Amino acid sequence: MKTRSTMRLHLLVCFELALFAAGQTADQKKNVLFIVVDDLRPSLGAYGQKCVHTPNIDKLAKESLVFDRAYCQQALCGPSRNSFMTGRRPDTTKSWNFIDHFREPSVGLNWTSLPQYFKNHGYFSSGVGKLYHPSLPPQNDPPSWSNLDQFPYVFSKPQTCPNETIWCALPSNGTYFADVNSTAVVRERLEYVAKTKQPFFLGIGFLKPHLSWRFPEEFLKNYPNVDEIIPAKHRLPPDGMPPIAWHGCLPENHYSDLHYPPFNRTTPFPIDVQQMMRRAYYAATSYVDSLVGELLESLDSLGLADDTIVSFHGDHGWQLGEHNEWCKMTNFELGTRVPLMFRVPWKKASMGKRTMALVELVDLYPTLIELAGLPPAREENLEGKSLAALFDDVSRSVKNASLSQYPRCNPDPDVSKKDSCKQTNRAEIRYMGYSMRTDRYRYTEWVKWNGTDLKPEWNDQIGVELYDHQNDDEADFDAFENENIASKNPDVVKELSRKLHELVGS
C-alpha cells in the first residue's frame, strides 16, 4: 500500500513530467552521445601526455569542459559501471565485484538507470558495446533501452590475441574488431534518429585499451621506435605502503611470450618489456581515438552536433608500471583517476576550458540530466552531485573530496597469493579500503569488512596511507604517491580519518 508521502512524490513527478512535455518539443530536447572507454587512464594529448597520439579526443577536448581531477568509485569494470549508470556508490549498489549488480530485488530492482531516465522522458535510448559490464545486470539491463526488438542492445565479446599474448597488431582490412563494429552500429543509429527527428541518448562502450591490446596494425606507425617509449620513473611500490594496498594482478597467460624473470612486488619487468607494453597500450588508445573521430564526424555531417552533449570518460584508471602495477584494482591515484570531458555547445563559457574541481563518475547522472534540461531525478539515495554549475563558471567547486574504494580478500595480495575478491560472495569479503582524495591529500584506510552488515569496521584497521599532492597539476603521473607519510603526520591522519568516516557515512 502506498504511503501518503509516496503518493505525493508520485503526483509531483507526474506534474513535473507534464510540465516538461508541454514546454519542450522534440526539436528543443538536447541529445546525449555517451562514450565510455574501458581501462582508459588520462594518457591523452589533451591531458598533457604528448607521447600518445590522440588527435580526435584532443580536438574534442578543445571544444569541451575538461576535468583534470575526476575519479571513479571503484577501479574495476563491473562495480564502476553499476555505480555511474545509477548515480550511486558501490556501498549502495552492493556491487563490489563480478558477481552482484544493482538490479537484484534486495538492492535496486526498480531504480531508474541513467539511460532509462532519458527513455522515460521520451528519448530514444540505445546502447552498444561495453556500457554495463556483461551480465551485470543480466542482458545489460533491458529497462534502460528503447525498442529492444528493433534496436537490441549490442555487446561484442572481447577478442583475445593469438595464443593469449598480451598484444597483437592485426591487418585492418577486416570486421573482426569489436569496437569497429560497435562504431558502425552507433553511426547507423545516429542516421536513424537524424531521419526520425527523435531526441536520443546513445551510448557506446569501447573495449580497448583493455587487455589484450588488440588493434589494427596501422596504429603502430604512431610509435615507430619502441626504444623511445619512456617507462615509469618509479617502478616500485611506495615506501611505507601497507602490503594490502598493492595488487598482484598480472594474468600470467597474457605474458607467456615475454620470457620475463619471476615477477613480484619488488621485481619490476625489464625496461624493454615495459616499453613494449606501454607502446601497445598507447597504440590501442590511438585506435579508439580514431573511432571517436568517426562518431564526431557523424554528428557533424548529420547536423546533430549543435544539440548534442558529448560525454567522454574512462571507467577507471590503469597503471603502466608505476608502483610496479600493471592493472587497475587499487586505490592509488592512477587506479582511480579517469579522463572526463563534456562538450555542451550551448554552454559557451565552458568550451575549451579546464577545471581542477574534484569530481566523481557518480556525478554523471545528475549532471547529464541538468545539462539536457530535464527535471531533476527525485529517486531516493541518488548520491552524485550535478556539475552543471561549473559550465557557467569553471572556477567553482561542488565538493571538497572524492571517494573511491576497493575490496580485498587477502591482506598481502602479491602475485603468489592471488586476490580472489572479484568472484567472492559479498558476505565473504574480508577487507575494504576507502580512499579519499582532497585538494592536497590522498588518504586511505584499509579495514575489516563486516560481511553480515556489509559495512566497514573502522576500529579494526589493517593499514593507513597518506600521500601529499601539494602542487600537483596532474600532468606528471609519476611525481606523487611514492612515499606513505601517514606515520609522520598523525594530526593530519586524525583529521582526514574523521572526514573519511563522515563521507562514507557508516
C-alpha positions in Angstrom: 0.0 0.0 0.0 1.3 3.4 -0.9 2.0 5.9 1.9 0.8 9.5 1.6 4.4 10.7 1.1 4.9 8.2 -1.7 1.6 9.3 -3.4 2.6 12.9 -3.0 6.0 12.2 -4.6 4.3 10.3 -7.4 1.9 13.1 -8.1 4.8 15.7 -8.1 6.8 13.7 -10.5 3.8 13.3 -12.8 3.2 17.0 -12.6 6.8 17.8 -13.5 6.7 15.4 -16.4 3.6 17.0 -17.7 5.1 20.5 -17.5 8.2 19.2 -19.2 6.3 17.6 -22.0 4.2 20.7 -22.5 7.1 23.1 -22.5 9.7 21.3 -24.6 9.1 19.9 -28.0 11.2 17.1 -29.6 13.2 19.7 -31.6 14.2 21.5 -28.4 15.3 18.5 -26.5 19.1 18.1 -26.1 20.7 14.8 -27.1 23.4 12.8 -25.4 26.2 10.8 -27.0 27.7 8.9 -24.1 31.2 7.5 -24.7 32.8 5.2 -22.2 36.3 3.8 -22.7 37.5 0.7 -20.9 40.7 0.9 -18.8 41.5 4.4 -20.1 43.7 6.5 -17.9 44.4 10.1 -18.8 47.2 9.2 -21.2 45.9 11.6 -23.8 47.4 14.6 -25.6 44.6 16.6 -24.0 46.0 15.8 -20.6 49.5 16.8 -21.5 50.7 13.3 -22.5 52.3 14.2 -25.8 53.7 10.7 -26.1 50.2 9.4 -27.0 48.7 10.2 -30.4 45.0 11.1 -29.8 44.1 13.9 -32.3 40.4 13.4 -32.3 40.0 13.3 -28.5 42.3 16.2 -28.2 40.1 18.2 -30.7 37.0 17.2 -28.6 38.8 18.5 -25.5 39.3 21.9 -27.2 35.6 22.2 -27.6 34.7 20.8 -24.1 35.0 21.4 -20.4 37.8 19.1 -19.3 38.0 17.8 -15.8 41.6 17.3 -14.5 40.6 15.7 -11.3 37.9 13.2 -11.9 37.7 9.8 -10.1 35.9 6.5 -10.3 34.2 5.0 -7.3 35.9 1.6 -7.7 38.8 0.6 -10.0 37.0 -2.4 -11.5 34.7 -2.5 -14.5 31.6 -4.1 -13.0 31.3 -2.0 -9.8 32.3 1.2 -11.5 29.7 0.8 -14.2 26.9 -0.2 -11.8 27.8 3.0 -9.9 27.9 5.6 -12.7 24.9 4.1 -14.6 22.8 4.5 -11.4 24.3 7.6 -9.7 25.0 5.5 -6.6 28.2 4.4 -4.8 29.3 0.7 -4.5 28.2 0.5 -0.9 24.7 1.4 -2.1 24.6 -0.8 -5.3 26.1 -3.6 -3.3 28.3 -4.4 -6.3 32.0 -4.7 -5.4 33.0 -7.5 -7.9 31.9 -9.6 -10.9 29.0 -11.4 -9.1 26.5 -8.8 -8.0 24.6 -6.0 -9.6 22.1 -3.3 -8.7 19.0 -4.9 -10.3 18.8 -7.6 -7.6 15.5 -7.5 -5.7 17.1 -6.7 -2.4 19.0 -3.8 -3.8 17.6 -1.6 -6.6 15.3 -3.7 -8.8 13.1 -0.7 -9.6 15.8 2.0 -9.7 15.8 4.2 -12.8 19.2 3.9 -14.6 20.8 6.9 -16.4 19.7 5.8 -19.9 16.4 4.7 -18.6 15.8 8.2 -17.2 16.1 9.6 -20.7 14.0 6.9 -22.1 11.2 7.7 -19.6 11.3 11.3 -20.8 10.6 10.4 -24.4 14.1 9.8 -25.7 15.3 7.0 -28.0 17.7 5.2 -25.7 20.2 2.8 -27.2 23.4 1.1 -26.1 26.2 -0.6 -28.0 29.4 -2.2 -26.7 30.6 -2.3 -23.1 28.5 0.2 -21.1 27.5 -2.1 -18.3 29.8 -5.0 -17.6 28.5 -8.1 -19.4 25.7 -9.8 -17.3 25.9 -7.1 -14.6 22.9 -6.5 -14.8 21.8 -9.6 -16.8 21.3 -8.9 -20.5 22.8 -5.5 -19.9 19.7 -4.1 -18.2 16.7 -4.2 -20.7 14.8 -1.5 -18.8 17.4 1.0 -19.9 16.9 0.7 -23.7 14.2 1.5 -26.2 12.6 -0.8 -28.8 14.7 -3.8 -27.9 13.2 -6.0 -30.6 14.1 -3.5 -33.3 17.2 -2.0 -31.8 18.7 -4.6 -29.4 21.5 -3.7 -27.0 24.6 -4.9 -28.8 27.6 -6.3 -26.9 30.6 -7.6 -28.9 32.5 -10.2 -27.0 36.2 -9.1 -26.4 38.6 -10.9 -28.7 42.0 -12.0 -27.5 45.2 -12.1 -29.3 46.5 -15.4 -30.8 48.0 -17.7 -28.1 46.7 -15.3 -25.4 49.6 -13.0 -25.9 49.4 -9.6 -24.3 49.1 -7.6 -27.5 48.8 -8.0 -31.3 48.7 -5.7 -34.3 46.4 -7.3 -36.9 45.6 -6.4 -40.5 43.0 -3.6 -40.6 41.0 -4.8 -43.6 38.5 -6.9 -41.7 35.5 -6.6 -39.4 36.8 -8.7 -36.6 37.5 -5.7 -34.3 34.6 -5.4 -31.9 35.0 -1.6 -31.4 34.9 -1.1 -35.2 31.6 -3.0 -35.3 30.2 -1.0 -32.4 31.1 2.3 -34.0 29.3 1.2 -37.2 26.2 0.4 -35.3 26.1 3.7 -33.5 26.6 5.6 -36.7 23.7 3.8 -38.2 21.6 4.7 -35.2 22.7 8.3 -35.5 21.3 8.3 -39.0 18.1 6.8 -37.8 17.5 9.5 -35.1 18.5 12.2 -37.6 15.9 10.9 -40.0 13.1 10.4 -37.5 13.9 13.6 -35.5 13.9 11.8 -32.2 15.8 13.1 -29.2 18.3 10.5 -28.2 20.6 9.0 -25.6 23.1 6.9 -27.5 25.8 5.1 -25.5 28.9 3.3 -26.8 31.4 1.4 -24.6 34.7 0.9 -26.3 36.5 -2.3 -25.2 40.1 -1.1 -25.8 42.6 -0.3 -24.4 41.5 -3.2 -22.1 43.8 -6.3 -22.3 44.6 -7.9 -24.5 45.9 -4.9 -26.5 44.5 -5.9 -29.9 44.4 -3.2 -32.6 44.8 -2.6 -36.4 48.5 -2.7 -37.3 48.4 0.8 -38.8 48.3 2.4 -35.3 51.8 1.1 -34.5 53.1 3.7 -37.0 52.4 6.4 -34.5 55.1 4.7 -32.3 57.8 3.5 -34.7 60.6 3.3 -32.2 59.9 1.2 -29.1 63.2 2.3 -27.6 61.9 5.8 -27.4 58.9 4.9 -25.2 59.5 6.3 -21.7 58.9 3.8 -18.9 57.6 4.7 -15.4 60.2 6.6 -13.3 59.0 5.0 -10.0 58.8 1.2 -10.7 58.4 0.0 -7.1 55.6 0.4 -4.6 55.5 3.5 -2.4 57.9 3.5 0.6 55.9 2.6 3.7 52.9 1.2 1.8 50.9 -1.4 3.7 51.0 -4.7 1.7 47.2 -4.8 1.3 47.3 -1.7 -0.9 49.2 -3.4 -3.7 47.6 -5.8 -6.1 49.4 -8.7 -7.8 47.2 -8.6 -10.9 49.2 -10.0 -13.8 47.2 -12.6 -15.7 50.1 -14.8 -16.5 48.6 -16.3 -19.7 48.9 -12.8 -21.2 52.6 -12.8 -20.6 53.6 -16.3 -21.7 55.5 -14.9 -24.7 57.7 -12.5 -22.8 60.1 -14.8 -21.1 60.4 -12.4 -18.1 62.1 -13.1 -14.8 59.8 -14.1 -11.9 57.5 -11.1 -11.2 56.7 -10.0 -7.7 56.1 -6.8 -5.8 59.8 -5.8 -5.6 60.9 -7.1 -9.0 59.7 -5.0 -11.9 59.8 -6.1 -15.5 62.9 -5.3 -17.6 62.8 -1.9 -19.2 62.4 -3.3 -22.7 59.3 -5.3 -21.6 57.9 -2.2 -20.0 58.5 -0.2 -23.2 56.8 -2.8 -25.3 53.7 -2.9 -23.1 53.4 0.8 -22.9 53.7 1.1 -26.7 50.9 -1.5 -27.1 48.6 0.4 -24.7 49.3 3.6 -26.5 48.6 2.1 -29.9 45.3 0.6 -28.6 44.4 4.1 -27.3 45.1 5.6 -30.7 42.9 3.0 -32.3 40.0 4.1 -30.0 40.7 7.7 -30.8 40.2 7.1 -34.5 36.8 5.6 -33.8 35.8 8.6 -31.6 36.7 10.7 -34.6 34.3 8.8 -36.7 31.4 9.4 -34.3 32.1 13.1 -34.1 32.2 13.3 -37.9 28.8 11.6 -38.0 27.3 14.2 -35.6 28.7 17.0 -37.7 27.6 15.6 -41.1 24.1 14.7 -39.8 23.6 18.2 -38.4 23.3 16.9 -34.8 26.4 18.3 -33.2 24.9 21.7 -32.0 22.1 20.0 -30.0 24.1 17.0 -28.6 26.1 16.7 -25.4 29.2 14.6 -26.0 30.2 12.9 -22.7 33.5 11.1 -22.8 35.2 9.3 -19.9 37.1 6.2 -18.8 35.5 3.7 -16.4 38.6 3.7 -14.1 42.3 4.3 -14.3 45.2 2.0 -15.2 48.8 1.7 -14.0 51.5 1.2 -16.6 54.4 0.2 -14.4 54.0 2.9 -11.7 54.2 1.3 -8.3 55.2 -1.9 -10.1 51.5 -2.3 -11.0 50.1 -3.2 -14.5 46.4 -3.1 -13.9 43.6 -1.1 -12.2 42.3 -2.7 -8.9 44.0 -0.3 -6.5 43.1 2.9 -4.6 46.1 4.8 -5.9 45.7 8.0 -7.9 46.4 6.2 -11.2 43.9 3.4 -10.4 41.1 5.8 -9.6 41.7 8.9 -11.8 39.9 9.0 -15.2 39.7 11.3 -18.1 36.4 13.2 -18.2 35.1 15.8 -20.6 31.7 17.2 -21.8 31.1 19.1 -25.0 28.0 21.2 -24.5 27.7 23.6 -27.4 25.0 25.8 -25.8 27.3 26.3 -22.8 29.7 28.7 -24.5 31.5 29.6 -21.3 32.7 26.0 -20.9 34.0 25.3 -24.3 37.8 24.8 -24.4 38.1 25.3 -20.6 39.5 23.1 -17.9 38.7 22.7 -14.2 40.6 21.3 -11.2 37.4 20.8 -9.3 37.2 17.4 -7.5 34.5 15.4 -9.3 33.4 11.8 -9.5 31.8 9.5 -12.1 28.8 9.1 -9.7 28.1 12.7 -10.7 27.5 11.8 -14.4 23.8 11.0 -13.8 22.6 14.3 -12.3 24.9 16.3 -14.5 23.7 15.0 -17.8 20.1 15.4 -16.8 20.5 19.0 -15.9 22.6 19.9 -18.9 20.0 18.3 -21.1 17.3 20.4 -19.5 15.4 17.5 -17.9 13.7 17.8 -14.5 15.9 16.6 -11.5 15.7 13.0 -10.5 13.8 12.5 -7.3 14.7 8.9 -6.5 15.9 8.2 -3.0 19.7 7.5 -2.4 20.9 9.1 -5.6 24.4 10.1 -4.5 26.0 12.1 -7.3 26.0 15.9 -7.5 25.3 17.8 -10.6 28.3 19.6 -12.1 26.2 21.8 -14.3 27.1 25.0 -12.4 30.7 24.5 -13.5 29.7 25.0 -17.1 28.8 28.6 -16.4 31.7 29.3 -14.0 34.7 26.9 -14.2 36.3 28.4 -11.1 33.6 26.9 -8.9 33.7 23.6 -7.0 30.9 21.3 -5.9 32.6 19.1 -3.3 35.8 19.1 -1.2 36.6 15.4 -1.6 36.1 12.4 -3.8 35.6 8.8 -2.6 36.8 5.6 -4.0 37.1 2.1 -2.5 38.4 -1.4 -3.2 37.7 -4.8 -1.5 40.4 -7.3 -0.6 40.2 -10.9 0.4 43.9 -11.2 1.2 45.9 -8.8 3.4 49.0 -9.4 1.3 47.8 -9.9 -2.3 51.0 -10.4 -4.1 51.4 -12.4 -7.3 51.8 -15.7 -5.5 48.7 -15.1 -3.4 46.0 -14.2 -5.9 43.3 -12.0 -4.5 40.0 -13.7 -5.4 37.7 -11.0 -4.4 36.5 -10.5 -7.9 34.5 -13.7 -7.7 33.7 -13.7 -3.9 30.3 -13.5 -2.4 29.8 -10.1 -0.9 29.3 -11.5 2.6 32.8 -13.2 2.4 34.8 -10.1 1.5 37.4 -9.7 4.3 38.6 -6.1 3.9 37.6 -2.9 2.4 39.9 0.0 1.5 38.3 3.5 1.5 40.3 6.2 -0.2 39.5 10.0 -0.1 41.1 12.5 -2.4 41.1 16.1 -1.1 42.7 19.1 -2.7 46.1 18.2 -1.1 46.0 14.6 0.1 45.0 11.1 -0.8 44.1 9.4 2.4 43.2 5.7 2.6 42.1 3.3 5.4 42.1 -0.5 5.0 39.7 -2.0 7.5 38.0 -5.3 8.3 34.7 -5.8 6.5 31.6 -7.0 8.3 30.0 -9.5 5.9 26.8 -9.6 7.8 26.0 -5.9 7.9 28.0 -5.2 4.8 29.8 -2.3 6.5 33.4 -1.4 7.5 34.6 -2.0 11.0 36.6 1.2 11.4 38.2 0.1 14.7 39.8 -2.9 13.1 42.4 -1.3 10.8 44.8 -3.2 8.5 46.6 -0.3 7.1 46.6 3.5 6.6 48.0 5.5 3.7 48.7 9.2 3.3 50.1 10.8 0.2 50.8 14.5 -0.3 49.6 16.1 -3.6 50.7 19.6 -2.8 51.4 21.5 -6.1 50.2 18.5 -8.2 48.8 19.8 -11.5 48.0 16.1 -12.6 50.4 16.3 -15.5 53.2 14.1 -14.1 51.8 10.6 -13.3 55.0 9.7 -11.5 55.6 12.6 -9.2 53.3 11.7 -6.3 52.2 8.8 -4.1 55.7 7.4 -3.9 56.0 7.7 -0.1 53.4 6.9 2.5 53.7 9.7 5.1 50.9 8.6 7.4 53.2 7.8 10.3 54.9 11.2 10.1 51.7 13.2 10.2 49.4 11.9 13.0 47.4 15.1 13.3 46.7 15.1 9.5 45.7 11.5 9.7 43.4 12.1 12.6 41.5 14.9 10.8 41.3 13.1 7.5 40.1 9.9 9.2 37.2 11.9 10.7 36.3 13.3 7.3 36.6 9.9 5.6 34.2 8.3 8.1 31.8 11.1 7.7 32.0 10.9 3.9 31.4 7.1 3.9 28.6 7.6 6.3 28.9 4.4 8.4 
